[in-house]
Amino acid sequence: MSDKGRVWPGEIEAGQDAQTGAVVWQVTGHPSINHNLYFLTNSFLPDERSLVFAGFRTGSANFFRAGFPQGDIVQLTDAPGINSFSAVISDDGSRLYFTRGNSVVKLELDSLREDVLGEVPGGSLGEVNLSCDGRWIVSAARFKGENGIVVIATDGSGTQVIHRQENVIIHPQFHPADPDVIEYANDPAPRMHLIRRDGTGHEVLYEHDNDEFIVHETWLGRTGDLVFTVWPTSLKRMRLPSHRIETIAEFNAWHICPSADGRFILCDTNCPDRGVQLVDVAGGSRRTVCYPASSNGGSQWAKGTYATAADFEEAARRAGTAVEAQCTWMEMKTDTVYGPQWSHPHPALTRSGRLAAFTSDRTGRPQVYVVAIG
């Protein structure tokens, strides 16, 4: 019998950050893994009266909707193979898109009806990103010994692998104002690339080697520029189409989430943890919003360099697991090189910028939190 639609009593508790005084709500309290959607994805519906999160309270990953600042928790899915970091909410708040195994799924949030929009036979998929016109979804794909970018029509009319390569592909994202342009990350370096939705126009945005540890690139709101971290030293902006790179601020910015207008960037920090920071893009000034006190797992962050095969092999040896010949963070069920991901805050702003969702395991289990951006 399916638990889809099951109602759980609300678990939300309001409090304050002890050091900054910011209002912080702990949304979940179940003794299982719970996390917000991702730092590249807003977890809230447009009215900001509810949010979607991923949780393992049923024994495997599923999605749930919690009322905010109060209300019950409703289970949205009940199926194996869900990628808990894969989901994105449509701009009108009516649908949730996510990956399950080799499929992209559309979930109607009112009726909880699910439709498979596309499949990649013999492959697996990462997180999804939605085009600004709502017509297309992009996802990274993994095939046997090969990686790719897949574009799926949201009306279910077609799936196309637009690009294939040997190197790992991470975080493909549509341009915020152009549904024909996609940015994606390559591992190993050079990291940042552009490609058109039909697979043409492939472009390396910045030539560098693995000595420059670039991570967590994303679009700077609606500006059409990119922002990225050079770990662990600086937060930078790339002007497009000129490719000119500017330093916004010099500090250990980690996962970065720009505001919709591109004026501010919210980010967590690590090595050392200085809390969640709100950065003014124009001037580079910043302030501490709150202190998640997450465990911030991952041996590689302290090293400040990209992980090599040897790093994954050593992590696998310590964990007593096996690593395939091609070693990436995608291989590890519970990654101790770059993660586990649910031990990272991954703060993400709402559309209005008044609130942000994040994850913290400071109580011993990862839980979902919301902080007011004062």
QUIHUTA-V595204 format. One record per pair of residues at least 4 apart in sequence whose ideal C-beta (glycine too) atoms are under 8 Angstrom apart, sorted by the first residue. I is the first residue (numbers start at 1). J is the second residue. Records with the same first field share a line. If there is no record, write none. Layout:
I: J / J
This chain:
2: 78
3: 58 / 75 / 78
4: 75 / 76 / 77 / 78 / 112
5: 74 / 75 / 112
6: 74 / 75
7: 72 / 73 / 74 / 75
8: 30 / 57 / 64 / 72 / 73 / 74 / 75
9: 72 / 73
10: 66 / 67 / 70 / 71 / 72 / 73
11: 26 / 27 / 28 / 29 / 30 / 66 / 73
12: 25 / 26 / 27 / 66 / 67 / 68 / 69 / 70 / 71
13: 25 / 26 / 29
14: 23 / 24 / 25 / 69
15: 23 / 24 / 25 / 26
16: 21 / 22 / 23 / 24
17: 21 / 22 / 24 / 289 / 290 / 291 / 371
18: 291
19: 275 / 288 / 290 / 291
20: 275 / 288 / 289 / 290 / 291
22: 289 / 290 / 371 / 372 / 373 / 374
23: 371 / 372
24: 290 / 369 / 370 / 371 / 372
25: 68 / 69 / 369 / 370 / 371
26: 367 / 368 / 369
27: 34 / 51 / 53 / 66 / 68 / 357 / 367 / 368 / 369 / 370
28: 34 / 53 / 55 / 66 / 73 / 367 / 368
29: 367
30: 34 / 55 / 57 / 365
31: 365
32: 55 / 56 / 57 / 365
33: 55 / 56 / 342 / 365 / 366
34: 53 / 54 / 55 / 56 / 57 / 359 / 365 / 366 / 367 / 368
35: 53 / 54 / 55 / 84 / 85 / 341 / 342 / 346 / 359 / 366 / 368
36: 43 / 51 / 53 / 54 / 346 / 348 / 357 / 358 / 359 / 368
37: 41 / 42 / 43 / 52 / 53 / 54 / 85 / 87 / 88 / 89 / 348 / 357
38: 85 / 87 / 127 / 346 / 348
39: 216 / 255 / 256 / 257 / 268 / 346 / 347 / 348
40: 127 / 129 / 171 / 173 / 218 / 257 / 348
41: 87 / 88 / 89 / 127 / 348
42: 89 / 348 / 349 / 350 / 351 / 357
43: 51 / 52 / 53 / 89 / 348 / 357 / 368
44: 48 / 50 / 51 / 52 / 68 / 89 / 350 / 351 / 355 / 357
45: 49 / 50 / 51 / 52 / 89 / 93 / 109
46: 91 / 92 / 93 / 351
47: 93
48: 68 / 350 / 351 / 352 / 354 / 355
49: 67 / 68 / 71
50: 65 / 66 / 67 / 68 / 71
51: 65 / 66 / 68 / 357 / 368 / 370
52: 63 / 64 / 65 / 66 / 76 / 87 / 89 / 96
53: 63 / 64 / 66 / 357 / 368
54: 61 / 62 / 63 / 64 / 82 / 84 / 85 / 87
55: 61 / 62 / 63 / 64
56: 60 / 61 / 62 / 84
57: 62
58: 62 / 75 / 78
60: 80 / 82
61: 82 / 83 / 84
62: 75 / 76 / 77 / 78 / 79 / 82
63: 75 / 76 / 77 / 82 / 84 / 87 / 96 / 98 / 107
64: 73 / 74 / 75 / 76
65: 73 / 74 / 76 / 109
66: 71 / 72 / 73 / 74 / 368
67: 71 / 72 / 73
68: 370
76: 96 / 107 / 109 / 112
77: 82 / 98 / 107 / 114
79: 100
81: 100 / 101
82: 86 / 98 / 99 / 100
83: 98 / 99 / 100 / 125 / 126 / 127
85: 127 / 341
86: 98 / 99 / 125 / 126 / 127 / 128 / 139
87: 96 / 97 / 98 / 127 / 128
88: 96 / 97 / 98 / 127 / 128 / 129 / 130
89: 93 / 95 / 96
90: 94 / 95 / 96 / 97 / 130 / 134
91: 130 / 134
93: 109
94: 108 / 109 / 110
95: 106 / 107 / 108 / 109
96: 106 / 107 / 109
97: 104 / 105 / 106 / 107 / 117 / 128 / 130 / 137 / 154
98: 104 / 105 / 107 / 128
99: 103 / 104 / 105 / 125 / 126 / 127 / 128 / 139
100: 105
101: 124 / 125
102: 119 / 120 / 121 / 122 / 123 / 124 / 125
103: 116 / 117 / 118 / 119 / 120 / 125
104: 116 / 117 / 118 / 119 / 125 / 128 / 137 / 139 / 150 / 152 / 159
105: 114 / 115 / 116 / 117
106: 114 / 115 / 116 / 117 / 154 / 156
107: 112 / 113 / 114
108: 112 / 113 / 114
115: 156
116: 156
117: 137 / 152 / 153 / 154 / 156 / 159
118: 150 / 152 / 153 / 156 / 158 / 159
119: 159
120: 124 / 125 / 141 / 143 / 150 / 159 / 161
122: 143 / 144
123: 141 / 142 / 143 / 148
124: 141 / 142
125: 139 / 140 / 141 / 142 / 150
126: 139 / 140 / 141 / 142 / 170 / 171 / 330
127: 139 / 140 / 171
128: 137 / 138 / 139
129: 137 / 138 / 139 / 171 / 172 / 173 / 174
130: 134 / 136 / 137 / 154 / 174
131: 135 / 136 / 137 / 138 / 174 / 179 / 197
132: 174 / 175 / 176 / 177 / 178 / 179
133: 179
134: 154
135: 153 / 154 / 155 / 179
136: 151 / 152 / 153 / 154 / 174 / 179 / 197
137: 151 / 152 / 153 / 154
138: 149 / 150 / 151 / 152 / 172 / 173 / 174 / 182 / 197
139: 149 / 150 / 152 / 172
140: 147 / 148 / 149 / 150 / 169 / 170 / 171 / 172 / 184
141: 147 / 148 / 149 / 150 / 161 / 169
142: 146 / 147 / 148 / 330
143: 147 / 148 / 164
145: 166 / 326
146: 164 / 165 / 166
147: 164 / 165 / 166 / 167 / 168 / 169
148: 161 / 162 / 163 / 164 / 165 / 169
149: 161 / 162 / 163 / 169 / 172 / 182 / 184 / 195 / 199
150: 159 / 160 / 161 / 162
151: 159 / 160 / 162 / 182 / 197
152: 158 / 159 / 160
153: 157 / 158 / 159
160: 199
162: 195 / 197 / 198 / 199
163: 169 / 195 / 199 / 202
165: 169 / 186
167: 186 / 187 / 188
168: 186 / 187 / 328 / 330
169: 184 / 185 / 186 / 187
170: 184 / 185 / 186 / 187
171: 184 / 185 / 217 / 218
172: 182 / 183 / 184
173: 182 / 183 / 184 / 218 / 219
174: 178 / 179 / 181 / 182 / 197
175: 179 / 180 / 181 / 182 / 183 / 219 / 224
176: 219 / 221 / 222 / 224
177: 222 / 224
179: 197
180: 196 / 197 / 198
181: 194 / 195 / 196 / 197
182: 194 / 195 / 196 / 197
183: 192 / 193 / 194 / 205 / 217 / 219 / 226
184: 193 / 195
185: 191 / 192 / 193 / 217
186: 190 / 191 / 192 / 193
187: 191 / 306 / 328
188: 210 / 306
189: 208 / 209 / 210 / 212 / 214 / 306
190: 204 / 205 / 206 / 207 / 208 / 209
191: 206 / 208 / 214 / 215 / 217 / 228
192: 204 / 205 / 206 / 214 / 217 / 226 / 228 / 238
193: 202 / 203 / 204 / 205
194: 201 / 202 / 203 / 205
195: 199 / 200 / 201 / 202 / 203
196: 200 / 201
205: 226 / 238 / 243
206: 214 / 238 / 243 / 245
208: 212 / 214
210: 305 / 306
211: 305
212: 230
213: 230 / 231 / 232 / 304 / 305 / 306
214: 228 / 229 / 230 / 231
215: 228 / 229 / 231
216: 228 / 229 / 254 / 255 / 256
217: 226 / 227 / 228 / 229
218: 226 / 227 / 228 / 256 / 257 / 258
219: 223 / 224 / 225 / 226 / 227 / 258
220: 224 / 225 / 226 / 227 / 237 / 258 / 262 / 265 / 281
221: 258 / 259 / 260 / 261 / 262 / 263
222: 260 / 261 / 262
223: 262
224: 240
225: 237 / 238 / 239 / 240 / 262
226: 237 / 238 / 240
227: 235 / 236 / 237 / 238 / 248 / 256 / 258 / 265 / 281
228: 235 / 236 / 238 / 256
229: 234 / 235 / 236 / 253 / 254 / 256 / 267
230: 234 / 235 / 236
231: 252 / 254 / 301 / 304
232: 252 / 254 / 270 / 271 / 301 / 304
233: 250 / 251 / 252
234: 247 / 248 / 249 / 250 / 251 / 253
235: 247 / 248 / 249 / 250 / 251 / 253 / 256 / 265 / 267 / 279
236: 245 / 246 / 247 / 248
237: 245 / 246 / 247 / 248 / 281
238: 243 / 244 / 245 / 246
239: 243 / 244 / 245 / 246
247: 284
248: 265 / 279 / 281 / 284
249: 253 / 279 / 284 / 285 / 286
251: 269 / 274 / 277 / 286
252: 269 / 270 / 271 / 272 / 274
253: 265 / 267 / 269 / 277 / 279
254: 267 / 268 / 269 / 270 / 301 / 344
255: 267 / 268 / 344 / 345 / 346 / 347
256: 265 / 266 / 267
257: 265 / 266 / 267 / 347 / 348 / 349 / 356
258: 262 / 264 / 265 / 266 / 281 / 349
259: 263 / 264 / 265 / 266 / 349 / 353
260: 349 / 351 / 353
262: 281
263: 280 / 281 / 282
264: 278 / 279 / 280 / 281 / 353
265: 278 / 279 / 281
266: 276 / 277 / 278 / 279 / 289 / 347 / 348 / 349 / 356 / 373
267: 276 / 277 / 279 / 347
268: 273 / 275 / 276 / 277 / 292 / 294 / 344 / 345 / 346 / 347 / 358
269: 273 / 274 / 275 / 276 / 277
270: 296 / 301 / 344
271: 296 / 301 / 302 / 304
273: 291 / 293 / 294 / 296
274: 288
275: 288 / 289 / 290 / 291 / 292
276: 288 / 289 / 290 / 291 / 292 / 345 / 347 / 356 / 358 / 371
277: 286 / 287 / 288 / 289
278: 286 / 287 / 289 / 373
279: 284 / 285 / 286
280: 284 / 285 / 286
289: 347 / 356 / 371 / 373 / 374
290: 371
292: 345 / 347 / 358 / 359 / 360 / 362 / 369
293: 360 / 362
294: 343 / 344 / 345 / 359 / 360 / 361 / 362
295: 343 / 361 / 362
296: 301 / 343 / 344 / 345
297: 336 / 339 / 340 / 343 / 344
298: 335 / 336 / 337 / 338 / 339 / 340 / 343 / 344
299: 303 / 311 / 315 / 336 / 337
300: 305 / 306 / 307 / 311 / 337 / 338
301: 338
303: 311
307: 311 / 312 / 327 / 329 / 337 / 338
308: 312 / 327
309: 313 / 323 / 327
310: 314
311: 315 / 327 / 337
312: 316 / 323 / 327 / 328 / 329 / 331 / 332 / 337
313: 317 / 323 / 327
314: 318
315: 319 / 323 / 332 / 335 / 336 / 337
316: 320 / 321 / 322 / 323 / 332
318: 336
319: 334 / 336
321: 332 / 333
323: 327 / 331 / 332
324: 331
326: 331
327: 331
329: 335 / 337 / 338 / 339
332: 336 / 337 / 339
334: 339 / 340
335: 339 / 340 / 341
336: 340
339: 343 / 344
341: 346
342: 359 / 361 / 366
343: 361 / 366
344: 359
345: 358 / 359 / 360
346: 358 / 359
347: 356 / 357 / 358 / 371
348: 356 / 357 / 358
349: 353 / 355 / 356 / 373
350: 354 / 355 / 356 / 357
353: 373
354: 372 / 373
355: 370 / 371 / 372 / 373
356: 370 / 371 / 373
357: 368 / 369 / 370
358: 368 / 369 / 370 / 371
359: 366 / 367 / 368 / 369
360: 366 / 367 / 369
361: 365 / 366 / 367
363: 367
